[in-house]
Amino acid sequence: MDLESKLIYVIEGKNKKDRVVPINNKLHKLLVDYIENHRDAPESNYFFATRQSGTGSISYPHISFTLREAAQKAGIKKQVTCHILRHSFASALVQKKVGIVEISKLLGHSNLTATSVYTHKNIDALSEAVNTLNN
């Protein structure tokens, strides 16, 4: 994590691939606040860290529990997982008309076929697309 340059360096992510992901301004503010006011393990090499674990790292079950808890507090009734957040990220980028090549790079996909799974359109968006021909 390079907060000064607003970049996340993913090391050995999915399929053991490395990639660089830019941090948007809103997330940057939240990450700086986390480091300055909430991070519990300053001696750890992990960005998200806690003293409780002994290693400083946070386990996948802990992340899953925290996501479920946050979703409940936010009144979200659906199941929330890391994979669903990844899917939602990709879907939100598609809705904002971000190109599939950029989405593919952000997700670390080696081909566009893998990315197309995330780029489904709902029926309202499809109806809007065909109705642009009426103008």
N, C-alpha and C positions, 0 to 999 in steps of 0.2 A: 504494500500500500504506500503510495507516494502522494501524500495530501498536498504537498506544495505544487506538484505538477498535475494534480487531480487525475491520477492514474492508478488502476488496480492491476497488479501483475499476477495473473493466475498461473501458478506453477503446477504442472502435472494435473490439470483439470480433467474433465471427462476425456476418456481414451488417452490419458497421459500426455495431453497436449498443453503447451504453454500458449498464453495469449495476453494481450494488453487491452484493458477495457477502460475507457474514459469515465470519470465520475461526473455526474451532472451537478449543477450548483446547489440544488436543494439537498441532495444526498451529502454533498461535501460539508455543508453546515452541520448536518446531523452527526457525521463521522468526527468532525473536529470537536463537537460538544461531547461526544462519547469519550474521546481520548482525554479531554481536559477535565471532565466532570464525573464520569461514570466507570471508567475502566478500572478493574479491580486487581490487576496483576501487572504492575509496571515493569517487573523484571522479566516477563515472558517475551519470547520472540514472536508469539502469535498476536495478531491484531486484536481479535476478539478473544479475550482471555479472562480467566478467573483464578483466584488463589485456591478455591475449593477443590479443584481437580488434582492438585499436587503437581501436575505437569504444566499447568497454565493453559492447556488446550481445552476446548469445549467439545464434548462428545456429540455425536449425531442424535442420540436419544434426548439429550438436553436441548438441542436446537429444535427438535420436533415438539417437545413439551412446551418450549417458549413460544413457538409459532401458534400452537393450539390455544395456549393461554391468552396470547395477544388477540387472536381472532375472536375468542369468546368475549373479551373485554370490549372489542370493537363492535360486538353484536353480529358478527359474521356467523351464519348458521352452517355454511358449507365447510367441508374439510379443507384445511390449509396445510400444504407440505412444501418442501423446498422445490420439488418438481413442478407443483402447481404455480408457485411464484415465478419460476423460470418461464413456464408456458404463458402466464399472464403478462410478463414483461414483453415477450415476443408478440403476443396478440395486441398489446397496447401500441407497440411500435408499428405494427401493420395498420392499425386504425388511424395512426397519425401519418400514414402514407410514407413511412421510411422504407427504403428499398430493400428487397430480399437479400441482396449481396451484403449490405451493411448488417442486417439482422443475423445473417449466417456467420459473419465474422465475430459479432458480439457474443454469439452462442458457442463459438468454437467449432462449428461444423465444417467438415472438409468438402461437402458438396451441398448444392441447393436442394436436393431431394430430401435430405434430412430436415432442412429448415421448413420445407413446405408443410410438414406435419403441424407446425405451429401457426401456420398462416391461414387457417380456416376462416371463412367469412360467415357471418350470420345472415339470415334471410333478409333482414332490414337493409343491411349494407348492399346486398346483391340487388334488391329492389331499387334502391337509390341509384345504383350503377346503371341499371337498364333504363331508368327513368330520366337519366341525363340526356337521352336521345330525344326526349320530348321538347327540349328547349331549343 
